[in-house]
Amino acid sequence: MATQGSTLNTAFWLHLLLLVAGWTGPFLFPWYIMVIGYALIFFQFLIFGKCLVNEMHELENENYYTFYTFLFECLGMSFSKKTQKIMFYFIRWPLYPLLSAFTLFWQLYLGFKPLLF
């Protein structure tokens, strides 16, 4: 089980929904919605230095602990501090620009249309 407590409240489920939408969004929503969403997440980390939704369900924003780490630990996986640190920096810096680039490539260059809009 996870080493840090988290409240499984509405904010937790919202966070999980946003995470799933972030990964499936390039296939479901138009590129401009996804790029704006990814930019908002990226700027949240840039401006505040943390995930604001983590606080809403009492998941601490310290020691390189992320929502991803919490979810994986709930599934019985554990990570060394070095791996947590790598995940932490990957999630906060290159992940969302990479997802934006993938979305643009998928929809604009390859011509795939989003399924929902």
N, C-alpha and C positions, 0 to 999 in steps of 0.2 A: 504494500500500500504506500501511498505518497508520504514523503517525509514531512511535508509542510501541510498545514491545514488549509482547507478552502471550504467556503460555504457553497453548497449546491443550491444556490438561490436562482432567481430569474436572471441575474447578471451572469452567472456561470453558464447557463444554457444559451444566453445571448452570445457570450464569448465563443462557445462551441459552434453555434450557428454561423457566426462571422468567420471563424476559422475554416469551416467547411465551405462557406461561400467564397472565401479567398482562394481556395484550391480548385473549386469546380467552376468558379465564375467565368473564366475565359471561354468556357464551353456553353455557358448559360446566358450571359448578359453581354450587351454591346461593349466594345473596347473602351469607349469614353467613360462609361460608368465604372468599369473596373480600374482604369488608370487613375481616375479621381479617387476612388476608394483606397487604392494602394498608396497614392500620394498622401492622403490624410493619415494613414497608418504610419508611413515613413516620417512625416513631419511631426507626428505625435512623439516619436522616439527622439527626433532631432531637437524639438523644443522643450519637451518635458523630461526627456531622458528615461522614460519608463512607459509601460503600458497602463493607461488609465483604467481600463476595464478590470485589470487584475485587482485593483483596490476595491472595486465594487463587489467582488465575491471573496474578499479577504485573502487573496493570494499575494504574498509578499514579493516586492520587486527588488530583492537583494540577493547577493551570493550567486549571481548568474542563473537564478532560478526563473524559468519561464512557464507559461501555460502549457507549452509542448512538453516540457520536462514533467510537469504535474500529470498530464494525461498519460505519458508513457509509464510513469511510476504507478499510476492506477492500474495499468495493464501488467504490472509485475516487472517492468524493465527498470534497471538502475544505471546511472551513468557516473563516471568519475568526474571530479571537479574540472579536469582539463576538457573533457568532452562537453560538459555543461557550459563552460566558458566559450568553446568554439560554437556551439549551438546558439548561445546568447548573442554573440557578435554577428553570426550569420543571419539570424532572424531580424536583428535591429538595423543592419546596414545593407547587405546586397540582396536579401530575399525579395523585397517588394519592388525594387527596380528590375530584378530579373523576371518576376512574375508579370510586371508591366510590359517588358520587352517580349516575353513569350506571348502575351495576349495580343499585342500589336502584330507580331509575326503570324500568329495563328489566324487572326481575323482579317488583317489587311493584306499581308503578303500571300498567304496561302488561300485566302478567300473563303474560309469557313464562316458560316453565319451562326450567330448565337441561337440557341434553341428556344429561349423564352421571349425575346423582344426583337 
